[in-house]
């Protein structure tokens, strides 16, 4: 398995598909560094870079500015919602990452391209049949330039075909008599299931009638919706996430389940709602991310709470997160539930 390096490999590989590179171009996801370097190689002032996460989008803008590039960075829940079709899309497939999101992206590229437009896929894998098989299923034919060693593929959009939205609906038991249905999609936390850590978090939260609740890192909104139901008809929930697809799903699920008082905040730094105005913060930072992400959730959670407000955070990184929680809140309780650690603190 190789590690794809845009600066070295793409410069050597793109000439093999030079005849397919027709403006306007688009770069689909990729790390901020990868997307910016690909934009530089394309020499197209009208290029569009699509991202799902606002934090990544901001980092990409900074990378583009460092290279004096004028590419447009767009964040939308779906690639195929770009305002105009593109003639060429470049997709640098990540090494590892969520398989379902890769399949979803390939599906959406087909419907984003203009007729006879081309998708160029840069693959980090030496031996992997998933990407070429998916390309063939979606586009009909997949091409590998001579000498590219399966590092680059290209496909052409031919006829129209029905859109396929990759989504899974899962059920969560809210109480002894009620189950709730949540729609989930690739690229968003809780795709296809209610995570044990999320369940442990919402089970641990002390919710009072009329509480104003913030769901930090909301994903599809399951935690916030389950919590605000316990707050009764006057309860309020704010969903916060830097992933714009997550925010769209949280809003959709809240409306579908009849939650009356909802506000969403798509923000790059997990901030946004008015400070010192909430009774409960539910924080579910990605446990595999850098500790700086957990620190951000803790600091923003503290700022959002009213005096006496209740903060709950779920994690698997006990010692590292404990130090950060104590630095911000002072004292905090911690206990284990469903194999996760729950921190409980008061503002």
WOPETA-V239018 format. One record per residue. N is the residue number from 1. SS is DSSP state (@ for helix, = for strand, . for the rest). Layout:
n=N ss=SS
n=N ss=SS
This chain:
n=1 ss=.
n=2 ss=.
n=3 ss=.
n=4 ss=.
n=5 ss=.
n=6 ss=@
n=7 ss=@
n=8 ss=@
n=9 ss=@
n=10 ss=@
n=11 ss=@
n=12 ss=@
n=13 ss=@
n=14 ss=@
n=15 ss=@
n=16 ss=@
n=17 ss=@
n=18 ss=@
n=19 ss=@
n=20 ss=@
n=21 ss=.
n=22 ss=.
n=23 ss=.
n=24 ss=.
n=25 ss==
n=26 ss==
n=27 ss==
n=28 ss==
n=29 ss=.
n=30 ss=.
n=31 ss=.
n=32 ss=@
n=33 ss=@
n=34 ss=@
n=35 ss=@
n=36 ss=@
n=37 ss=@
n=38 ss=@
n=39 ss=@
n=40 ss=@
n=41 ss=@
n=42 ss=@
n=43 ss=.
n=44 ss=.
n=45 ss=.
n=46 ss=.
n=47 ss=.
n=48 ss==
n=49 ss==
n=50 ss==
n=51 ss==
n=52 ss=.
n=53 ss==
n=54 ss=@
n=55 ss=@
n=56 ss=@
n=57 ss=@
n=58 ss=@
n=59 ss=@
n=60 ss=@
n=61 ss=@
n=62 ss=@
n=63 ss=@
n=64 ss=@
n=65 ss=@
n=66 ss=@
n=67 ss=.
n=68 ss=.
n=69 ss=.
n=70 ss=.
n=71 ss=.
n=72 ss==
n=73 ss==
n=74 ss==
n=75 ss==
n=76 ss=.
n=77 ss=.
n=78 ss=.
n=79 ss=@
n=80 ss=@
n=81 ss=@
n=82 ss=.
n=83 ss=.
n=84 ss=.
n=85 ss=.
n=86 ss==
n=87 ss==
n=88 ss==
n=89 ss==
n=90 ss==
n=91 ss==
n=92 ss==
n=93 ss=.
n=94 ss=.
n=95 ss=.
n=96 ss=.
n=97 ss=.
n=98 ss=.
n=99 ss=@
n=100 ss=@
n=101 ss=@
n=102 ss=@
n=103 ss=@
n=104 ss=@
n=105 ss=@
n=106 ss=@
n=107 ss=@
n=108 ss=@
n=109 ss=@
n=110 ss=@
n=111 ss=@
n=112 ss=@
n=113 ss==
n=114 ss==
n=115 ss==
n=116 ss==
n=117 ss==
n=118 ss==
n=119 ss==
n=120 ss==
n=121 ss==
n=122 ss==
n=123 ss=.
n=124 ss=.
n=125 ss=.
n=126 ss=.
n=127 ss=.
n=128 ss=.
n=129 ss=.
n=130 ss=@
n=131 ss=@
n=132 ss=@
n=133 ss=@
n=134 ss=@
n=135 ss=@
n=136 ss=@
n=137 ss=@
n=138 ss=@
n=139 ss=@
n=140 ss=.
n=141 ss=.
n=142 ss=.
n=143 ss==
n=144 ss=.
n=145 ss=.
n=146 ss=.
n=147 ss=.
n=148 ss=.
n=149 ss=.
n=150 ss=.
n=151 ss=.
n=152 ss==
n=153 ss==
n=154 ss==
n=155 ss==
n=156 ss==
n=157 ss=.
n=158 ss=.
n=159 ss=.
n=160 ss=.
n=161 ss=.
n=162 ss=.
n=163 ss=.
n=164 ss=.
n=165 ss=.
n=166 ss=.
n=167 ss==
n=168 ss==
n=169 ss==
n=170 ss==
n=171 ss==
n=172 ss==
n=173 ss==
n=174 ss=.
n=175 ss=.
n=176 ss=.
n=177 ss=.
n=178 ss=.
n=179 ss==
n=180 ss==
n=181 ss==
n=182 ss==
n=183 ss==
n=184 ss==
n=185 ss==
n=186 ss=.
n=187 ss=.
n=188 ss=.
n=189 ss=.
n=190 ss=.
n=191 ss=.
n=192 ss=.
n=193 ss=.
n=194 ss=.
n=195 ss=.
n=196 ss=@
n=197 ss=@
n=198 ss=@
n=199 ss=@
n=200 ss=@
n=201 ss=@
n=202 ss=@
n=203 ss=@
n=204 ss=@
n=205 ss=.
n=206 ss=.
n=207 ss=.
n=208 ss=.
n=209 ss=.
n=210 ss=.
n=211 ss=.
n=212 ss==
n=213 ss==
n=214 ss==
n=215 ss==
n=216 ss==
n=217 ss=.
n=218 ss=.
n=219 ss=.
n=220 ss=.
n=221 ss=.
n=222 ss=@
n=223 ss=@
n=224 ss=@
n=225 ss=@
n=226 ss=@
n=227 ss=@
n=228 ss=@
n=229 ss=@
n=230 ss=@
n=231 ss=.
n=232 ss=.
n=233 ss=.
n=234 ss=.
n=235 ss=.
n=236 ss==
n=237 ss==
n=238 ss==
n=239 ss==
n=240 ss==
n=241 ss==
n=242 ss=.
n=243 ss==
n=244 ss=@
n=245 ss=@
n=246 ss=@
n=247 ss=@
n=248 ss=@
n=249 ss=@
n=250 ss=@
n=251 ss=@
n=252 ss=@
n=253 ss=@
n=254 ss=@
n=255 ss=@
n=256 ss=@
n=257 ss=.
n=258 ss=.
n=259 ss=.
n=260 ss=.
n=261 ss=.
n=262 ss==
n=263 ss==
n=264 ss==
n=265 ss==
n=266 ss==
n=267 ss=.
n=268 ss=.
n=269 ss=.
n=270 ss=.
n=271 ss=.
n=272 ss=.
n=273 ss=.
n=274 ss=.
n=275 ss=.
n=276 ss=.
n=277 ss=.
n=278 ss==
n=279 ss==
n=280 ss==
n=281 ss==
n=282 ss==
n=283 ss==
n=284 ss=.
n=285 ss=.
n=286 ss=.
n=287 ss=.
n=288 ss=.
n=289 ss=.
n=290 ss=.
n=291 ss=@
n=292 ss=@
n=293 ss=@
n=294 ss=@
n=295 ss=@
n=296 ss=@
n=297 ss=@
n=298 ss=@
n=299 ss=@
n=300 ss=@
n=301 ss=@
n=302 ss=@
n=303 ss=@
n=304 ss=@
n=305 ss==
n=306 ss==
n=307 ss==
n=308 ss==
n=309 ss==
n=310 ss==
n=311 ss==
n=312 ss==
n=313 ss==
n=314 ss==
n=315 ss==
n=316 ss=.
n=317 ss=.
n=318 ss=@
n=319 ss=@
n=320 ss=@
n=321 ss=@
n=322 ss=@
n=323 ss=@
n=324 ss=@
n=325 ss=@
n=326 ss=@
n=327 ss=@
n=328 ss=@
n=329 ss=@
n=330 ss=.
n=331 ss=.
n=332 ss=.
n=333 ss==
n=334 ss==
n=335 ss==
n=336 ss==
n=337 ss==
n=338 ss=.
n=339 ss=.
n=340 ss==
n=341 ss==
n=342 ss==
n=343 ss==
n=344 ss==
n=345 ss==
n=346 ss==
n=347 ss=.
